[in-house]
Amino acid sequence: MLCVTIGRAVANAPAALAVASLGCVLLAGSARAATPTLTYDVAGSDTYAVGDADAQSQITYRGTQTLAIRREGGKTFFDASIRYTRVDQGATSSAKATFAAEVSADGEQRDLEDDDPDYLTVLNQPFAVQLDPQTLRDLAHLQAVVPFSFASPLTGSMLHGRLRRAGAGPVDGMQATGVGFDAEGPMSGPLPGRPSLAMSGRIHMRGTAYYRTADAVLLMLDATLTVSGNLANPAQTDRVMIVYRRRIRAGASG
């Protein structure tokens, strides 16, 4: 997944952006008071296609995740853990992952632990785990699409996108406000997760996230990152497409 930090967005005004690292897109903001542990259903897939359809491969994921939140010394600490099933070309295995982070009063996030190689925890996704109250209010009243640009951490080239309000409604019985994200741009360099392969093409990122109205904690996420292009090796002209999909929703079904 790709990581950027999006500043507070308001109607008819561009969002302020700063590139962070490969991993997630964060809507920055101060964390609020501690929240009881949440449980999520998680599903995802990584699809790789090189050349014709016979060269396609896929890895799928499904599991249950918990998120604990506590506040201490002016900082908020988030601890996510997940147990999941991983199916790679028909081979099934069980796995677990953890991710921990702290958010300061001014909204700066620092990762404390990253043992999430498949990018499945709620803290390692293309939207923040919690917004500050003002950002949530801004999203609730957002009327226009907000344009923005940021430098890709993969290539340094510019990606251009739009931020929009995605409506409101209940998620697992809790009222939530949604935000949508869409951006694309050029890509040149090693493939994510496959450093031995380099390609030239484009990145397209899109997603929708819903935040609980009461405390701005993330309740639901549907995000997709698509990388498409050609292998950079002149001796190979095969078309490459990689699609990363993640879906996370509060209220685990078991």
N, C-alpha and C positions, 0 to 999 in steps of 0.2 A: 504494500500500500504506500501511498505518497503522503508526505507530511508537510503541511503549511500551517501558519497561524493566521487566522482571520480576525482582525480587530472588530470593534463594535460597529454594526451596520444600521443605518437609519434610512428612512424613505428619501429617495432622490439624492443620495449622497454616496460616493464611492467608498468601499470598505478599505481600511488600511491593512496592508499585508506585510508579513515578514517570513522568509523561508526558514524552516527549522531543519528537520532531518527526515530521512526515509522512514515512513511508518504511518503517519496519520495527518489529518487536517483538523486543526483545533480552533474552535470559536473561543477566543480568550475571554476570561472574566474572573472576578473574584469568587471563590467558593463560599457557600453559605453554611449554615449550621449543620451539625452531624445528622445523618439520615439512617434509619434502620436498614439492615442488610436487604438487598434486592436480589432476586433470582431471575435469570434470563434463559430462554431457549436460544440456542445458537445453531446456525447452519451456514455452510459456505462451500465454495468450489473454486478450484484453480484449473483452467482449461488451457492446454497448449496445443497449437496446431502449426505444423511446419510443412509447407508444400501442399500436397493433396490431402484429402480427408483421411487416408490410411495412416497418416503420420500424427493424428490427433491423440492426445492423452488427457486424462482428467483425474484429479484428486478431489474427493468430497469429504466434508466434515459435518458432524452433528454431535451436539453435546448440551450440557447444562452448566451454567455459570453462576457464581455468587459474587456480589460486590459489597464490600464493607466500607463504611465511611466514618471517619472520626475527626474531631477537631481538637487541636492541641497547640498552645503557644502561638496563636494567631495564624496557624497554618491548618489546612485540611488535608488529611491523608486518605488515599484511596487504595484499597487492596482487592484485586480481582483474581479469581481462580476458576479454572474450568477443567472438567473431565469430559473427554469426547472420544468419538470413534472416527478413525481416519481410514478411508478406503482409497487405496492407490492401485489402479489397474486390477481391481478385483481382490487385492490382498487387504484384509481388514486387520487393524491393530488398534489398541487402546492407548490413549495418551492423556497427559494433563499439562496445563500451562498456568503460569502466574505472571502478574504484572502489578507493580506498586509504584505510586507516584505521590508527590506532595504538591500542593498549590498554595502559594503565598497569598497574602492579603491583597497584593496588587495584581493577582491573576497569573503570575509566572509559574509554569509547571516544570518540575524537575523529576525525572524518572529515577526511582530508587532501585527497582528490580525489573529486569526484562528477560523472562524465560518463557517467551511466547513466539516460537519460531514460525508458527503457522498464522500469526496475526488474527487470533480469535477472541482475545479478551476485549472487554468493552473500553479499556483504557488505550488500546492500540488500534483505533479505528479512525476513519476520516471525519469525525466530529468530536468535540469535547465531551467528557463525561458529565460536566455540569457548567451551566452558564451563570454569569452574574445577573442579579435581578433586572438591571437596566437593559441589558442586552435582550433578555426574554421579553420585556415590555416593548422594546423596539421591534422585535420580530412580530409580535402580536399585532402591531399597527403598521407594519410594512406594506405599502401599496404598490410600489414600483419595483422592477427588477434592478438589482444593484450590480453594476459591472466592476470588475477588478482584474488586476494582472499580477503575476508573481513569477519569480525565476524558478525553473524546475531544478530540484536538487540532483536530478539525474544528469542533466546536460548543461544547466546554466542558462538555457534559452527561455524565452518568455512563454508562459501559458496564460491564456485569457479566459475568463469565466463570468458566470452570473450567479448571484445569490438571490433567492426569492422566498417569500412566505409560502408554506405548504398547507395552510389551513390549521384547524384545531379539531379535537375530538378525543374520545376516551381510548386509553390503552390499558387493558387489564383492569378496567373499572376506574382508572385514574385520568383526570382531565389533562390533556397535553396540547402543546403548540408546536407546529412543525416548521422546518426550514429546508429548502432544497438547494443543492449545489451542483453546478455543471461547469466544467472547464476543459480546455484542450490546448495542445501545442506540439511542437516538434520534439523528437527524441532521437538521440544518437549516442550509442555507447553500449556497455554490457547489459544483457537482459537481467531484470530483477530476479535474484535467486539462481542465476546461471551465468556467473562471471566469465566463463570460458567462451560464451557466445556474445558477439556484438552485432548490433543492428542499427539501421537508420529508418526512422518512421515517425509515428505520432503517438501521443498519449491522450486518452480521453478519460476524464474522471466525472462521475455523477453520483449523487446520493440524496437521500432524504432522511432526516432525523426528527424525532419527536421528543420534546422535553416536558417533564411534569410541571404543570402550572404552579403547584404549591411551592416547589423549591428548585426548579430548573434542572433537575437530574434527568439524564438521558434514559428514556424508556424504550425507544424503538429506533432501529437503524436499518436501512437497506442501501448498501453502497457497492459500486462497481468501478473497477479500474481496468481499462482496456489499452493494451500496447500492441500496435500493429506496424508492420513495415517489412523491410528486406534485410537479410543477413548482410553485414558489412563486408564479408570476405568476397573479393571479386570472383573467386572460383565457384561461389555458391550464390544462386539468384533466387532461392526459394523464398516465398512469402511466409512471414511469421505473424501469428496472432496469439496473444495471451490475454485471458480474461480472468480477473480476480473478482469474486462475488462474495459478499458477506451480508448475512441477515441476522439481526439480534433483536429479541423482543422480550420485554419484562413479563413475568407470569409463566414460569416453566410448567410445561404439561407433564413432565416426567417421562 
